[in-house]
């Protein structure tokens, strides 16, 4: 949509095309996130909801990929037992 700003399709039609092409499980997820049917929302509210959902998904994926592996901390007793086994 952003690549072709002069296509003369209004926002309401964009949202209808987008949501009409969704699989039922994705549409149900969108409805649940909207707190009810998205048909009761304005096109601007649906657009904002979709943008928020995309941002949340992006943030969750980035958090998962940026975790650095840590060092396992052992208590002294476990560390001593490990030294004895070696």
MOSUL-V99662 format. One line per field, one symbol per residue. ss: DSSP state (2 for helix, 1 for strand, 0 for the rest). phi: phi as a letter, one per 20 degrees, with the letter a starting at -180 (. if undefined). Layout:
ss = ???
phi = ???
This chain:
ss = 00000000002222222222000222222222220002220022222222222222222222222000000000022222222220
phi = .ffcfdemdffffgffffffeffgfffffffffemqfffedfffffffffffffffffffffffeefefdefedffffffffffff
